[in-house]
Amino acid sequence: MKDAFEFADELGPLKTIHIHEPSVGLRAILVIDNVAKGPSIGGVRMAPDVNTRECSRLARAMTLKNAAAGLPHGGGKAVLYGDPKMPKADKERLIRALANALRYTEDYIFAPDMGTDEVCMAWVKDEIGRVVALPREIGGIPLDEIGATGWGLSHATEVALEYCDFELAGARIVVQGFGAVGKNAARFLTNRGAVLVAASDSRGTIHSANGLDVARLIEIKESGGALVDYSGADKLDRDAVVGIDCDIWIPAARPDVIRGDNVDRLKAKLVVEGANIPITPGAEKVLAEKGVLCIPDFIANAGGVICAAMEFHGAGEGAAMQSIEEKLRRNTRLVLEDAARRNILPRDAATELALDRVRKAMSFRRYSLFSSAPGFV
Ligand code: NAD
């Protein structure tokens, strides 16, 4: 008994489902955390070492993220045991089996996460239909290709600048991680007058105080190269990106890149968190004490999930981008106003905003976490 309810609190999880199908070697866990706001959306993570604890934490993070984003969706997450680089036919068999095992679990909408992609989602669509982030050819909005999360980050940045003493025009930005999120954030921000002075990928950092040519960098990355292949900039170690003097620092790579042992190297006035949990809670406090404004990850990087939800509700690319802009601007402003008024961290204000929205939705239900209306059972 204790084991089964180890992660239970007043918000959830509503259900934890362990799935086992020996004929195909399927072992998976689905945690549906809270669906008071609507059916849950959350990715399928495929890795050899996943577990119920990780799945529960990720499902809760999705409840808060979807609520903070202002979406009519709750939070859930699935983990699938296996090596994501296994032969394609084996992976397809597992994903199709997982979809079938969850055919009637209507309060969970499949989405991609680490180890799964739009092709996996197309297999889910083919089996049961209830999925987001599909390939364009079957009605999906390719959110990484259009830069949905980078677009959201650029709007969060613009609103955050109302709380800073400098403007976007001429602001020096540094981007850690030049993938789907980082390169598009750089593209949208430099289009509006910012100057990219440094960027990094897993192979190294490049730096030029006069500014880097973002279009050329994107070309290099898209043709399979590394940032250090760019000529006309200083080449530094991968982690040197942390210490480069700038106005806006954007982490868009890995978790926990700013910690107690390197937070003092960061020289920026504003940090806009593109990656998930890029800064440890202790380091975020240190930055606040130094007057560095941090826009928390689940506010700043919500563009991707907003895009996925818009796709689920039948919207096209234009409407999705417009919705990201509106929601990111509104939520960033709400969080920063509240944080300034009460002199609390933006992260604490954001968590309260999300919790208020979830609790309000729960108050409309006969049962707090779920509804018996069609689509929610
Ligand atoms: P991606 O794989 O497209 O790009 C990651 C980039 O980071 C690559 O350029 C890689 O070389 C670089 N990188 C890896 N390790 C690094 C390191 N130690 N130092 C510097 N660079 C490093 O991934 P992405 O989709 O851009 O996601 C980046 C982060 O943003 C992840 O934390 C992801 O969870 C988060 N996120 C992504 C989205 C989205 O819409 N794609 C939405 C929300 C959050």
Residues whose N, C-alpha, C, O or C-beta is under 5 A from the ligand:
A	BS01	NAD	T149 Q176 G177 F178 G179 A180 V181 G182 S200 D201 S202 A252 A253 R254 G274 A275 N276 N301 G304
